[in-house]
Amino acid sequence: LSFGAFVQDLDPRYCVPSRKLLSLKIFPDKYKAIETKLLAILDNASIINITLDIWSNRQMESYIGILVHFIYKWKLHCLMLS
């Protein structure tokens, strides 16, 4: 049973977006909107802290996590950048 068949069972009127549409239009547009908003928020933050988390799995594949921490409107925010 595929994901598309599952979605069709839930709502036959819904058309699952294609991989091409997602990768060429939807994701880049969303990425740009989020990036613009995030840069505006970070521009107003007086202090920004960055943390790195580096690890490897059992197959010795390496990973790095990059997080940014800041206070915006008196609330602590933590965002994963990579």
C-alpha positions in Angstrom: 0.0 0.0 0.0 1.5 3.3 -1.1 1.3 6.7 0.6 -0.7 8.0 -2.4 -3.3 5.2 -2.0 -3.5 5.9 1.7 -4.2 9.6 1.0 -6.8 8.7 -1.6 -8.6 6.5 1.0 -8.7 9.4 3.4 -9.9 11.9 0.8 -10.3 11.0 -2.9 -10.6 14.7 -3.8 -7.0 15.4 -2.6 -4.2 15.3 -5.1 -0.8 14.6 -3.6 1.8 17.1 -4.9 4.5 15.6 -7.1 8.1 15.4 -6.1 9.0 17.9 -8.9 6.4 20.4 -7.7 7.6 20.1 -4.1 11.3 20.4 -4.9 11.1 23.1 -7.5 8.3 25.3 -6.2 6.8 24.6 -2.8 9.9 24.0 -0.8 12.0 26.8 -2.2 9.2 29.3 -1.6 8.7 28.1 1.9 12.4 28.1 2.6 12.7 31.7 1.4 9.8 32.9 3.5 11.1 31.2 6.6 14.7 32.5 5.9 13.4 36.1 5.5 11.4 35.9 8.8 14.2 34.2 10.7 16.8 36.8 9.5 14.5 39.6 10.6 14.0 38.1 14.1 17.8 37.4 14.5 18.5 41.0 13.4 16.5 42.2 16.5 18.1 39.7 18.9 20.8 41.4 21.1 22.6 38.1 21.9 22.8 35.0 19.9 24.4 31.7 21.0 25.3 28.9 18.7 25.8 25.3 19.8 27.2 22.4 17.9 26.4 18.7 18.4 28.7 16.3 16.6 28.2 12.5 16.7 28.4 9.3 14.6 26.1 6.4 14.4 27.1 2.7 14.6 27.9 2.6 11.0 30.4 5.5 11.6 28.4 8.0 9.6 29.1 11.4 11.0 26.5 14.1 11.8 26.6 17.6 13.0 23.7 19.6 14.5 23.9 23.4 14.5 21.5 25.2 16.8 21.0 28.9 17.4 19.6 30.1 20.8 18.3 33.6 21.3 15.7 35.6 23.3 12.9 37.2 21.2 10.0 39.1 22.8 11.2 37.9 26.3 11.0 34.2 25.2 13.9 31.8 24.7 14.0 30.3 21.2 16.1 27.4 19.9 16.3 26.7 16.2 18.1 24.0 14.4 19.9 25.4 11.4 21.6 22.2 10.2 
